[in-house]
Structure formats: structure tokens, C-alpha cells
Amino acid sequence: MNANTPYVGQPGDDTTESVDLTTAQRRSLEARVSSVAARTRTFLPDEYVVGSNVGTGSGGVRVTVSVHPPVGNPVSAGFDPDLDAEELITDEDVDEVARGLAASAALQVKRAMGDDVSQTAR
């Protein structure tokens, strides 16, 4: 029901600005977002599915990395890169997003499993 209002997305609506990436910017952005996904994979077992996407949102370019754990709800992180910056996604952002996604995905598994699982170690 959220998108069914007559006020959203009318043709000719100039409230959003279209952002066109150059080929070099798109390649660089795709490489960096792939590095976020790869870094996230290093924190998780193989049962977790990690994916990434470069797209556009209402405010311009939007980068999304998502994790689908073996049980529980998928988690994702999206951010808007600064296209005027020399480095579109910094190394600090890569590490921070990867760690946060991995932790959130592990928490989803824990929540889905509940407290019925016996501890394997003390």
C-alpha cells in the first residue's frame, strides 16, 4: 500500500535528480562493492549467501550489499557513495559494512534458532 498513493512517482515529477555514472565510475563502484561482499564472505561460513548491487535510488546512486543466512531473515546495508570523492568507497567503509553485515546475519540465525540449542562448549 505504500506505493499506491496518487502523489508518488507521477510522470514529469522533477523532485528527484537523475545521476548518470561514467563508465569508469560504474566500474570502480562495482569493484568496490564487490570487495565489500568479498570481505563479508570472509567472516561467514559458506551457507550464507552474499550479494551486491549498484543501482539508483531517489537520491542518486545507491549501493547495496545483502546477506541471506541459512535460517532467519536476510539483512542488507545500503549507502550512497560520494561521486565527487577520489575514493568512492573507502577501506574503512568496506571493513565497517562487512563486519556489521556479518554480525547482523549471525544474529538472525541465532534469533531463528532460539534458545533450544544446547551449547557445544563452555
Number of C-alpha atoms within 10 A of each C-alpha: 4 5 8 8 8 7 8 10 13 8 6 6 10 9 9 11 11 13 13 11 13 9 9 9 13 15 12 15 22 16 13 19 22 19 18 26 24 16 18 26 20 12 14 19 12 11 10 18 15 23 18 20 16 17 11 14 14 11 12 17 20 15 21 17 22 21 24 18 23 17 16 16 15 18 20 18 14 14 13 16 16 11 15 7 9 8 13 17 22 13 12 9 13 19 15 14 20 24 19 15 26 25 15 18 25 22 16 20 17 14 13 13 12 9 9 6 8 6 7 5 4 3
